[in-house]
Amino acid sequence: MSKPGSNNLATRSVQIGVGRDEQTGGISFPIYPSATYRHPGVGQSTGYDYTRSGNPTRDVLEEAFAQLEGGARGLAFSSGMAALTTLFLHFSSGDHLVVSEDLYGGTYRVLDQVFGKFGLSASYVDTTDSAAVAAALTPQTRALLVETPGNPLLGVADIRALAALCQERKLLLIVDNTFLTPALQRPLELGADLVIHSATKYLGGHSDLCAGALIAKDEALGERLYFLQNSTGAIPSPQDCWLLIRSLKTLPLRMRQHCSGAQQVAEWLVRQPQVERVYYPGLPEHPGHALTREQADGVGGMLSFRLSSPQLAEQVLERLQLISFAESLGGVESLMTLPAVQTHGDIPEPERLRLGICNSLLRLSVGLEEPNDLIADLQQALRG
């Protein structure tokens, strides 16, 4: 029986796992740390055999992933890179992928330095330009992998247009939805075939776990990816699954605050003379502003900004007091990174500079602190 209000994403988030523990009636679904399960008899099973293949706590989490993104099958992994690695194992030697050029450096690294050795090739293009994507396709292309908004330059791709292109060419459209989450953007509703998350980020939201997620629109594709998940074994622990279930319950509430804070910080940064450019789709001058309003319910908590010199960027990072100079993003705490050195250090320098990922560019994950306090911290760091 469906629960009242179950079509509302906030309500569905809060209700994850509620009523599933029929034995005790526990509101919080329990952690099942068992590595293996006792069989009732020969040829019989409780539905669980070995925890790599299935775990009750992970089942609740994976069902939540699918429900929130609107997919047929959700799968949980030990990290976002584990989810990506499992996804890339779906392809074969000789296959070609078209990938966003504005993407996390770790994705570039695993494609270039790991899967490249096994014959999987990739072309990196500006996926905010659908014509450029079409021009990059070859007879060997099997999928398009898009980060939107991009990382760290926050480019916005037209998911509907790219979905139409992929359907015409019989390609998989994979969307990395880490920055916006299903609370703000649901790519499967826009025509994508797969959604991927570094669940370490906003889905976890508290900088206390490492996890990844894949959500398939189609049951058959989901089953194929489950085969790979079970075969290779990059699963999260039951404890981390439980932490993610807990975190997802507050996801819509947190994302609203992230959006509000980031908008205020971005509008302040635009007015500072030391800031040459702010990358945030919530600003009217951002080229993806209107498109974001069409395909998403919010802009998110991520922004980047370029300062007048690398020396000033270094000064800001050294003087931050409230904002932490740390990698990662999406936590309740505000974090700032220097992408050229940290998150995107594996991308060759000429390519980084062509994209604008220079030593003056800072990326800020706006947390849940009072925005005026974050602005005050940025102000004192800029003044030196």
SESEBA-342921 format. One record per residue (C-alpha): residue number from 1; residue in three letters; x, y, z. Coordinates in steps of 0.05 Angstrom, whole numbers, plus 5000, padded with zeros to 4 digits. Example, Ala and Ser with C-alpha at 12.3 -4.5 7.8 and 13.67 -1.06 7.14 Angstrom:
<recs>
+------+------+------+------+------+
! resi ! resn !    u !    v !    w !
+------+------+------+------+------+
!    1 !  ALA ! 5246 ! 4910 ! 5156 !
!    2 !  SER ! 5273 ! 4979 ! 5143 !
+------+------+------+------+------+
</recs>
This chain:
<recs>
+------+------+------+------+------+
! resi ! resn !    u !    v !    w !
+------+------+------+------+------+
!    1 !  MET ! 5000 ! 5000 ! 5000 !
!    2 !  SER ! 5028 ! 5068 ! 4981 !
!    3 !  LYS ! 5035 ! 5119 ! 5037 !
!    4 !  PRO ! 4999 ! 5186 ! 5035 !
!    5 !  GLY ! 5040 ! 5239 ! 5001 !
!    6 !  SER ! 5088 ! 5187 ! 4973 !
!    7 !  ASN ! 5094 ! 5225 ! 4907 !
!    8 !  ASN ! 5129 ! 5281 ! 4943 !
!    9 !  LEU ! 5204 ! 5272 ! 4942 !
!   10 !  ALA ! 5215 ! 5303 ! 5012 !
!   11 !  THR ! 5163 ! 5256 ! 5041 !
!   12 !  ARG ! 5192 ! 5195 ! 5005 !
!   13 !  SER ! 5262 ! 5214 ! 5030 !
!   14 !  VAL ! 5239 ! 5217 ! 5103 !
!   15 !  GLN ! 5202 ! 5151 ! 5096 !
!   16 !  ILE ! 5262 ! 5111 ! 5071 !
!   17 !  GLY ! 5264 ! 5046 ! 5110 !
!   18 !  VAL ! 5205 ! 5063 ! 5154 !
!   19 !  GLY ! 5160 ! 5002 ! 5163 !
!   20 !  ARG ! 5212 ! 4954 ! 5133 !
!   21 !  ASP ! 5233 ! 4923 ! 5199 !
!   22 !  GLU ! 5171 ! 4881 ! 5209 !
!   23 !  GLN ! 5201 ! 4838 ! 5264 !
!   24 !  THR ! 5210 ! 4895 ! 5314 !
!   25 !  GLY ! 5175 ! 4955 ! 5282 !
!   26 !  GLY ! 5239 ! 4995 ! 5287 !
!   27 !  ILE ! 5231 ! 5064 ! 5254 !
!   28 !  SER ! 5305 ! 5064 ! 5237 !
!   29 !  PHE ! 5321 ! 5004 ! 5194 !
!   30 !  PRO ! 5376 ! 4963 ! 5228 !
!   31 !  ILE ! 5447 ! 4950 ! 5207 !
!   32 !  TYR ! 5459 ! 4878 ! 5186 !
!   33 !  PRO ! 5535 ! 4867 ! 5192 !
!   34 !  SER ! 5531 ! 4792 ! 5178 !
!   35 !  ALA ! 5579 ! 4769 ! 5124 !
!   36 !  THR ! 5539 ! 4705 ! 5110 !
!   37 !  TYR ! 5469 ! 4677 ! 5123 !
!   38 !  ARG ! 5443 ! 4610 ! 5148 !
!   39 !  HIS ! 5403 ! 4569 ! 5098 !
!   40 !  PRO ! 5337 ! 4536 ! 5120 !
!   41 !  GLY ! 5355 ! 4473 ! 5082 !
!   42 !  VAL ! 5389 ! 4445 ! 5020 !
!   43 !  GLY ! 5370 ! 4485 ! 4960 !
!   44 !  GLN ! 5334 ! 4536 ! 5003 !
!   45 !  SER ! 5351 ! 4609 ! 5018 !
!   46 !  THR ! 5324 ! 4666 ! 5059 !
!   47 !  GLY ! 5338 ! 4710 ! 4999 !
!   48 !  TYR ! 5407 ! 4726 ! 5027 !
!   49 !  ASP ! 5468 ! 4682 ! 5018 !
!   50 !  TYR ! 5532 ! 4723 ! 5021 !
!   51 !  THR ! 5535 ! 4798 ! 5036 !
!   52 !  ARG ! 5573 ! 4816 ! 4973 !
!   53 !  SER ! 5512 ! 4791 ! 4934 !
!   54 !  GLY ! 5460 ! 4823 ! 4978 !
!   55 !  ASN ! 5450 ! 4853 ! 5047 !
!   56 !  PRO ! 5385 ! 4876 ! 5079 !
!   57 !  THR ! 5412 ! 4945 ! 5098 !
!   58 !  ARG ! 5441 ! 4955 ! 5028 !
!   59 !  ASP ! 5376 ! 4932 ! 4997 !
!   60 !  VAL ! 5338 ! 4989 ! 5031 !
!   61 !  LEU ! 5391 ! 5039 ! 5008 !
!   62 !  GLU ! 5391 ! 5014 ! 4936 !
!   63 !  GLU ! 5315 ! 5015 ! 4933 !
!   64 !  ALA ! 5318 ! 5087 ! 4958 !
!   65 !  PHE ! 5368 ! 5106 ! 4903 !
!   66 !  ALA ! 5321 ! 5078 ! 4850 !
!   67 !  GLN ! 5259 ! 5110 ! 4880 !
!   68 !  LEU ! 5289 ! 5179 ! 4887 !
!   69 !  GLU ! 5319 ! 5181 ! 4817 !
!   70 !  GLY ! 5259 ! 5147 ! 4785 !
!   71 !  GLY ! 5297 ! 5086 ! 4761 !
!   72 !  ALA ! 5284 ! 5011 ! 4757 !
!   73 !  ARG ! 5347 ! 4990 ! 4795 !
!   74 !  GLY ! 5395 ! 5024 ! 4843 !
!   75 !  LEU ! 5463 ! 4997 ! 4862 !
!   76 !  ALA ! 5509 ! 5020 ! 4918 !
!   77 !  PHE ! 5585 ! 5019 ! 4916 !
!   78 !  SER ! 5644 ! 5032 ! 4962 !
!   79 !  SER ! 5660 ! 5098 ! 4927 !
!   80 !  GLY ! 5641 ! 5141 ! 4867 !
!   81 !  MET ! 5703 ! 5115 ! 4831 !
!   82 !  ALA ! 5682 ! 5043 ! 4846 !
!   83 !  ALA ! 5614 ! 5058 ! 4814 !
!   84 !  LEU ! 5649 ! 5088 ! 4753 !
!   85 !  THR ! 5697 ! 5030 ! 4748 !
!   86 !  THR ! 5640 ! 4980 ! 4750 !
!   87 !  LEU ! 5603 ! 5020 ! 4697 !
!   88 !  PHE ! 5664 ! 5021 ! 4651 !
!   89 !  LEU ! 5669 ! 4945 ! 4657 !
!   90 !  HIS ! 5602 ! 4943 ! 4620 !
!   91 !  PHE ! 5640 ! 4963 ! 4557 !
!   92 !  SER ! 5689 ! 4923 ! 4514 !
!   93 !  SER ! 5757 ! 4933 ! 4484 !
!   94 !  GLY ! 5750 ! 4976 ! 4422 !
!   95 !  ASP ! 5690 ! 5014 ! 4448 !
!   96 !  HIS ! 5691 ! 5090 ! 4449 !
!   97 !  LEU ! 5660 ! 5139 ! 4498 !
!   98 !  VAL ! 5646 ! 5213 ! 4491 !
!   99 !  VAL ! 5656 ! 5247 ! 4558 !
!  100 !  SER ! 5647 ! 5318 ! 4585 !
!  101 !  GLU ! 5712 ! 5357 ! 4585 !
!  102 !  ASP ! 5689 ! 5395 ! 4647 !
!  103 !  LEU ! 5692 ! 5334 ! 4693 !
!  104 !  TYR ! 5724 ! 5307 ! 4756 !
!  105 !  GLY ! 5798 ! 5293 ! 4745 !
!  106 !  GLY ! 5791 ! 5223 ! 4775 !
!  107 !  THR ! 5744 ! 5203 ! 4718 !
!  108 !  TYR ! 5796 ! 5225 ! 4668 !
!  109 !  ARG ! 5851 ! 5188 ! 4706 !
!  110 !  VAL ! 5815 ! 5121 ! 4708 !
!  111 !  LEU ! 5795 ! 5125 ! 4635 !
!  112 !  ASP ! 5863 ! 5147 ! 4611 !
!  113 !  GLN ! 5911 ! 5108 ! 4655 !
!  114 !  VAL ! 5870 ! 5046 ! 4672 !
!  115 !  PHE ! 5817 ! 5030 ! 4620 !
!  116 !  GLY ! 5858 ! 5059 ! 4563 !
!  117 !  LYS ! 5906 ! 5000 ! 4572 !
!  118 !  PHE ! 5848 ! 4953 ! 4558 !
!  119 !  GLY ! 5826 ! 4986 ! 4494 !
!  120 !  LEU ! 5770 ! 5031 ! 4518 !
!  121 !  SER ! 5779 ! 5099 ! 4488 !
!  122 !  ALA ! 5747 ! 5166 ! 4504 !
!  123 !  SER ! 5740 ! 5235 ! 4472 !
!  124 !  TYR ! 5730 ! 5296 ! 4516 !
!  125 !  VAL ! 5684 ! 5349 ! 4489 !
!  126 !  ASP ! 5644 ! 5410 ! 4511 !
!  127 !  THR ! 5578 ! 5375 ! 4526 !
!  128 !  THR ! 5543 ! 5442 ! 4534 !
!  129 !  ASP ! 5548 ! 5444 ! 4458 !
!  130 !  SER ! 5504 ! 5388 ! 4430 !
!  131 !  ALA ! 5532 ! 5398 ! 4360 !
!  132 !  ALA ! 5603 ! 5386 ! 4386 !
!  133 !  VAL ! 5578 ! 5322 ! 4419 !
!  134 !  ALA ! 5548 ! 5298 ! 4353 !
!  135 !  ALA ! 5612 ! 5314 ! 4316 !
!  136 !  ALA ! 5653 ! 5272 ! 4366 !
!  137 !  LEU ! 5612 ! 5208 ! 4355 !
!  138 !  THR ! 5643 ! 5151 ! 4317 !
!  139 !  PRO ! 5618 ! 5082 ! 4294 !
!  140 !  GLN ! 5652 ! 5054 ! 4356 !
!  141 !  THR ! 5618 ! 5102 ! 4405 !
!  142 !  ARG ! 5575 ! 5065 ! 4455 !
!  143 !  ALA ! 5558 ! 5118 ! 4507 !
!  144 !  LEU ! 5559 ! 5191 ! 4526 !
!  145 !  LEU ! 5580 ! 5208 ! 4597 !
!  146 !  VAL ! 5559 ! 5278 ! 4620 !
!  147 !  GLU ! 5573 ! 5316 ! 4683 !
!  148 !  THR ! 5522 ! 5371 ! 4689 !
!  149 !  PRO ! 5534 ! 5419 ! 4721 !
!  150 !  GLY ! 5607 ! 5407 ! 4704 !
!  151 !  ASN ! 5666 ! 5403 ! 4752 !
!  152 !  PRO ! 5695 ! 5454 ! 4766 !
!  153 !  LEU ! 5669 ! 5503 ! 4714 !
!  154 !  LEU ! 5595 ! 5489 ! 4724 !
!  155 !  GLY ! 5578 ! 5483 ! 4650 !
!  156 !  VAL ! 5505 ! 5461 ! 4639 !
!  157 !  ALA ! 5488 ! 5409 ! 4586 !
!  158 !  ASP ! 5420 ! 5402 ! 4554 !
!  159 !  ILE ! 5400 ! 5332 ! 4579 !
!  160 !  ARG ! 5338 ! 5328 ! 4535 !
!  161 !  ALA ! 5375 ! 5346 ! 4472 !
!  162 !  LEU ! 5432 ! 5297 ! 4487 !
!  163 !  ALA ! 5381 ! 5242 ! 4504 !
!  164 !  ALA ! 5348 ! 5252 ! 4436 !
!  165 !  LEU ! 5416 ! 5247 ! 4402 !
!  166 !  CYS ! 5434 ! 5184 ! 4440 !
!  167 !  GLN ! 5367 ! 5151 ! 4426 !
!  168 !  GLU ! 5376 ! 5166 ! 4352 !
!  169 !  ARG ! 5446 ! 5135 ! 4352 !
!  170 !  LYS ! 5427 ! 5078 ! 4400 !
!  171 !  LEU ! 5477 ! 5101 ! 4452 !
!  172 !  LEU ! 5474 ! 5100 ! 4528 !
!  173 !  LEU ! 5466 ! 5169 ! 4560 !
!  174 !  ILE ! 5500 ! 5169 ! 4629 !
!  175 !  VAL ! 5492 ! 5231 ! 4673 !
!  176 !  ASP ! 5534 ! 5245 ! 4734 !
!  177 !  ASN ! 5483 ! 5277 ! 4780 !
!  178 !  THR ! 5530 ! 5286 ! 4840 !
!  179 !  PHE ! 5525 ! 5362 ! 4842 !
!  180 !  LEU ! 5450 ! 5369 ! 4840 !
!  181 !  THR ! 5423 ! 5302 ! 4867 !
!  182 !  PRO ! 5352 ! 5277 ! 4854 !
!  183 !  ALA ! 5327 ! 5331 ! 4901 !
!  184 !  LEU ! 5342 ! 5382 ! 4845 !
!  185 !  GLN ! 5351 ! 5344 ! 4780 !
!  186 !  ARG ! 5326 ! 5276 ! 4756 !
!  187 !  PRO ! 5362 ! 5259 ! 4691 !
!  188 !  LEU ! 5323 ! 5194 ! 4679 !
!  189 !  GLU ! 5260 ! 5236 ! 4672 !
!  190 !  LEU ! 5296 ! 5277 ! 4619 !
!  191 !  GLY ! 5315 ! 5216 ! 4577 !
!  192 !  ALA ! 5380 ! 5191 ! 4608 !
!  193 !  ASP ! 5392 ! 5116 ! 4614 !
!  194 !  LEU ! 5438 ! 5116 ! 4675 !
!  195 !  VAL ! 5453 ! 5163 ! 4733 !
!  196 !  ILE ! 5517 ! 5160 ! 4773 !
!  197 !  HIS ! 5535 ! 5193 ! 4840 !
!  198 !  SER ! 5594 ! 5200 ! 4884 !
!  199 !  ALA ! 5549 ! 5188 ! 4944 !
!  200 !  THR ! 5606 ! 5212 ! 4988 !
!  201 !  LYS ! 5583 ! 5281 ! 4970 !
!  202 !  TYR ! 5512 ! 5309 ! 4977 !
!  203 !  LEU ! 5477 ! 5242 ! 4985 !
!  204 !  GLY ! 5520 ! 5227 ! 5046 !
!  205 !  GLY ! 5524 ! 5301 ! 5062 !
!  206 !  HIS ! 5564 ! 5298 ! 5127 !
!  207 !  SER ! 5636 ! 5283 ! 5105 !
!  208 !  ASP ! 5635 ! 5218 ! 5144 !
!  209 !  LEU ! 5630 ! 5163 ! 5092 !
!  210 !  CYS ! 5654 ! 5142 ! 5023 !
!  211 !  ALA ! 5604 ! 5112 ! 4974 !
!  212 !  GLY ! 5579 ! 5112 ! 4903 !
!  213 !  ALA ! 5514 ! 5098 ! 4866 !
!  214 !  LEU ! 5489 ! 5075 ! 4798 !
!  215 !  ILE ! 5415 ! 5079 ! 4779 !
!  216 !  ALA ! 5389 ! 5048 ! 4715 !
!  217 !  LYS ! 5324 ! 5067 ! 4681 !
!  218 !  ASP ! 5318 ! 4998 ! 4650 !
!  219 !  GLU ! 5312 ! 4934 ! 4691 !
!  220 !  ALA ! 5355 ! 4893 ! 4642 !
!  221 !  LEU ! 5412 ! 4943 ! 4645 !
!  222 !  GLY ! 5406 ! 4945 ! 4720 !
!  223 !  GLU ! 5411 ! 4870 ! 4723 !
!  224 !  ARG ! 5474 ! 4871 ! 4680 !
!  225 !  LEU ! 5506 ! 4923 ! 4726 !
!  226 !  TYR ! 5485 ! 4882 ! 4786 !
!  227 !  PHE ! 5523 ! 4823 ! 4755 !
!  228 !  LEU ! 5585 ! 4867 ! 4751 !
!  229 !  GLN ! 5575 ! 4894 ! 4822 !
!  230 !  ASN ! 5569 ! 4823 ! 4850 !
!  231 !  SER ! 5626 ! 4797 ! 4807 !
!  232 !  THR ! 5676 ! 4851 ! 4825 !
!  233 !  GLY ! 5652 ! 4865 ! 4896 !
!  234 !  ALA ! 5663 ! 4940 ! 4906 !
!  235 !  ILE ! 5606 ! 4945 ! 4956 !
!  236 !  PRO ! 5597 ! 4992 ! 5015 !
!  237 !  SER ! 5595 ! 4966 ! 5086 !
!  238 !  PRO ! 5528 ! 4957 ! 5121 !
!  239 !  GLN ! 5548 ! 5013 ! 5169 !
!  240 !  ASP ! 5560 ! 5061 ! 5111 !
!  241 !  CYS ! 5494 ! 5039 ! 5079 !
!  242 !  TRP ! 5458 ! 5057 ! 5143 !
!  243 !  LEU ! 5493 ! 5124 ! 5147 !
!  244 !  LEU ! 5470 ! 5139 ! 5075 !
!  245 !  ILE ! 5398 ! 5119 ! 5091 !
!  246 !  ARG ! 5401 ! 5167 ! 5150 !
!  247 !  SER ! 5429 ! 5222 ! 5106 !
!  248 !  LEU ! 5380 ! 5214 ! 5049 !
!  249 !  LYS ! 5323 ! 5230 ! 5097 !
!  250 !  THR ! 5346 ! 5303 ! 5101 !
!  251 !  LEU ! 5371 ! 5310 ! 5029 !
!  252 !  PRO ! 5316 ! 5356 ! 5002 !
!  253 !  LEU ! 5320 ! 5401 ! 5064 !
!  254 !  ARG ! 5395 ! 5405 ! 5059 !
!  255 !  MET ! 5395 ! 5420 ! 4985 !
!  256 !  ARG ! 5348 ! 5478 ! 4993 !
!  257 !  GLN ! 5396 ! 5510 ! 5043 !
!  258 !  HIS ! 5457 ! 5495 ! 5000 !
!  259 !  CYS ! 5423 ! 5531 ! 4942 !
!  260 !  SER ! 5403 ! 5591 ! 4983 !
!  261 !  GLY ! 5473 ! 5599 ! 5013 !
!  262 !  ALA ! 5510 ! 5590 ! 4948 !
!  263 !  GLN ! 5466 ! 5641 ! 4913 !
!  264 !  GLN ! 5482 ! 5694 ! 4966 !
!  265 !  VAL ! 5556 ! 5679 ! 4965 !
!  266 !  ALA ! 5559 ! 5680 ! 4889 !
!  267 !  GLU ! 5523 ! 5747 ! 4886 !
!  268 !  TRP ! 5573 ! 5776 ! 4936 !
!  269 !  LEU ! 5633 ! 5748 ! 4899 !
!  270 !  VAL ! 5611 ! 5780 ! 4834 !
!  271 !  ARG ! 5617 ! 5849 ! 4866 !
!  272 !  GLN ! 5689 ! 5840 ! 4891 !
!  273 !  PRO ! 5743 ! 5875 ! 4851 !
!  274 !  GLN ! 5794 ! 5818 ! 4863 !
!  275 !  VAL ! 5746 ! 5767 ! 4831 !
!  276 !  GLU ! 5752 ! 5763 ! 4756 !
!  277 !  ARG ! 5696 ! 5713 ! 4743 !
!  278 !  VAL ! 5645 ! 5673 ! 4782 !
!  279 !  TYR ! 5620 ! 5606 ! 4755 !
!  280 !  TYR ! 5551 ! 5594 ! 4783 !
!  281 !  PRO ! 5488 ! 5577 ! 4742 !
!  282 !  GLY ! 5445 ! 5616 ! 4791 !
!  283 !  LEU ! 5474 ! 5681 ! 4764 !
!  284 !  PRO ! 5434 ! 5710 ! 4705 !
!  285 !  GLU ! 5498 ! 5722 ! 4665 !
!  286 !  HIS ! 5517 ! 5648 ! 4668 !
!  287 !  PRO ! 5506 ! 5616 ! 4599 !
!  288 !  GLY ! 5470 ! 5557 ! 4631 !
!  289 !  HIS ! 5424 ! 5599 ! 4675 !
!  290 !  ALA ! 5360 ! 5591 ! 4634 !
!  291 !  LEU ! 5372 ! 5518 ! 4618 !
!  292 !  THR ! 5383 ! 5502 ! 4691 !
!  293 !  ARG ! 5315 ! 5533 ! 4707 !
!  294 !  GLU ! 5283 ! 5489 ! 4654 !
!  295 !  GLN ! 5313 ! 5421 ! 4673 !
!  296 !  ALA ! 5327 ! 5427 ! 4748 !
!  297 !  ASP ! 5290 ! 5449 ! 4810 !
!  298 !  GLY ! 5350 ! 5487 ! 4837 !
!  299 !  VAL ! 5421 ! 5508 ! 4822 !
!  300 !  GLY ! 5458 ! 5472 ! 4877 !
!  301 !  GLY ! 5513 ! 5491 ! 4927 !
!  302 !  MET ! 5575 ! 5488 ! 4882 !
!  303 !  LEU ! 5610 ! 5549 ! 4853 !
!  304 !  SER ! 5679 ! 5567 ! 4827 !
!  305 !  PHE ! 5712 ! 5634 ! 4820 !
!  306 !  ARG ! 5776 ! 5660 ! 4788 !
!  307 !  LEU ! 5818 ! 5711 ! 4825 !
!  308 !  SER ! 5865 ! 5763 ! 4797 !
!  309 !  SER ! 5928 ! 5722 ! 4812 !
!  310 !  PRO ! 5953 ! 5655 ! 4837 !
!  311 !  GLN ! 5985 ! 5691 ! 4895 !
!  312 !  LEU ! 5917 ! 5718 ! 4917 !
!  313 !  ALA ! 5887 ! 5648 ! 4911 !
!  314 !  GLU ! 5942 ! 5620 ! 4956 !
!  315 !  GLN ! 5931 ! 5677 ! 5006 !
!  316 !  VAL ! 5856 ! 5662 ! 5009 !
!  317 !  LEU ! 5868 ! 5588 ! 5021 !
!  318 !  GLU ! 5918 ! 5602 ! 5077 !
!  319 !  ARG ! 5875 ! 5654 ! 5112 !
!  320 !  LEU ! 5808 ! 5617 ! 5112 !
!  321 !  GLN ! 5782 ! 5608 ! 5182 !
!  322 !  LEU ! 5710 ! 5583 ! 5177 !
!  323 !  ILE ! 5714 ! 5551 ! 5108 !
!  324 !  SER ! 5760 ! 5491 ! 5106 !
!  325 !  PHE ! 5815 ! 5483 ! 5054 !
!  326 !  ALA ! 5799 ! 5411 ! 5037 !
!  327 !  GLU ! 5781 ! 5365 ! 4980 !
!  328 !  SER ! 5712 ! 5336 ! 4969 !
!  329 !  LEU ! 5646 ! 5373 ! 4969 !
!  330 !  GLY ! 5573 ! 5368 ! 4988 !
!  331 !  GLY ! 5580 ! 5365 ! 5064 !
!  332 !  VAL ! 5545 ! 5408 ! 5115 !
!  333 !  GLU ! 5612 ! 5443 ! 5124 !
!  334 !  SER ! 5638 ! 5492 ! 5071 !
!  335 !  LEU ! 5700 ! 5467 ! 5035 !
!  336 !  MET ! 5746 ! 5502 ! 4985 !
!  337 !  THR ! 5796 ! 5470 ! 4938 !
!  338 !  LEU ! 5847 ! 5491 ! 4886 !
!  339 !  PRO ! 5825 ! 5445 ! 4828 !
!  340 !  ALA ! 5888 ! 5453 ! 4786 !
!  341 !  VAL ! 5930 ! 5422 ! 4841 !
!  342 !  GLN ! 5880 ! 5377 ! 4877 !
!  343 !  THR ! 5817 ! 5349 ! 4843 !
!  344 !  HIS ! 5841 ! 5360 ! 4771 !
!  345 !  GLY ! 5916 ! 5350 ! 4780 !
!  346 !  ASP ! 5917 ! 5288 ! 4735 !
!  347 !  ILE ! 5891 ! 5326 ! 4675 !
!  348 !  PRO ! 5951 ! 5349 ! 4632 !
!  349 !  GLU ! 5969 ! 5421 ! 4645 !
!  350 !  PRO ! 5958 ! 5446 ! 4573 !
!  351 !  GLU ! 5888 ! 5417 ! 4575 !
!  352 !  ARG ! 5874 ! 5447 ! 4644 !
!  353 !  LEU ! 5896 ! 5516 ! 4621 !
!  354 !  ARG ! 5855 ! 5511 ! 4557 !
!  355 !  LEU ! 5794 ! 5498 ! 4599 !
!  356 !  GLY ! 5810 ! 5554 ! 4648 !
!  357 !  ILE ! 5829 ! 5509 ! 4706 !
!  358 !  CYS ! 5888 ! 5552 ! 4727 !
!  359 !  ASN ! 5922 ! 5566 ! 4794 !
!  360 !  SER ! 5876 ! 5626 ! 4804 !
!  361 !  LEU ! 5813 ! 5584 ! 4802 !
!  362 !  LEU ! 5781 ! 5564 ! 4869 !
!  363 !  ARG ! 5722 ! 5517 ! 4878 !
!  364 !  LEU ! 5676 ! 5527 ! 4936 !
!  365 !  SER ! 5625 ! 5478 ! 4964 !
!  366 !  VAL ! 5578 ! 5522 ! 5003 !
!  367 !  GLY ! 5555 ! 5487 ! 5066 !
!  368 !  LEU ! 5498 ! 5499 ! 5114 !
!  369 !  GLU ! 5531 ! 5554 ! 5154 !
!  370 !  GLU ! 5498 ! 5623 ! 5158 !
!  371 !  PRO ! 5516 ! 5654 ! 5090 !
!  372 !  ASN ! 5536 ! 5721 ! 5120 !
!  373 !  ASP ! 5588 ! 5685 ! 5163 !
!  374 !  LEU ! 5617 ! 5652 ! 5101 !
!  375 !  ILE ! 5619 ! 5719 ! 5066 !
!  376 !  ALA ! 5655 ! 5750 ! 5125 !
!  377 !  ASP ! 5707 ! 5694 ! 5122 !
!  378 !  LEU ! 5717 ! 5705 ! 5047 !
!  379 !  GLN ! 5722 ! 5780 ! 5057 !
!  380 !  GLN ! 5777 ! 5776 ! 5110 !
!  381 !  ALA ! 5815 ! 5724 ! 5068 !
!  382 !  LEU ! 5813 ! 5768 ! 5006 !
!  383 !  ARG ! 5835 ! 5830 ! 5044 !
!  384 !  GLY ! 5896 ! 5794 ! 5074 !
+------+------+------+------+------+
</recs>
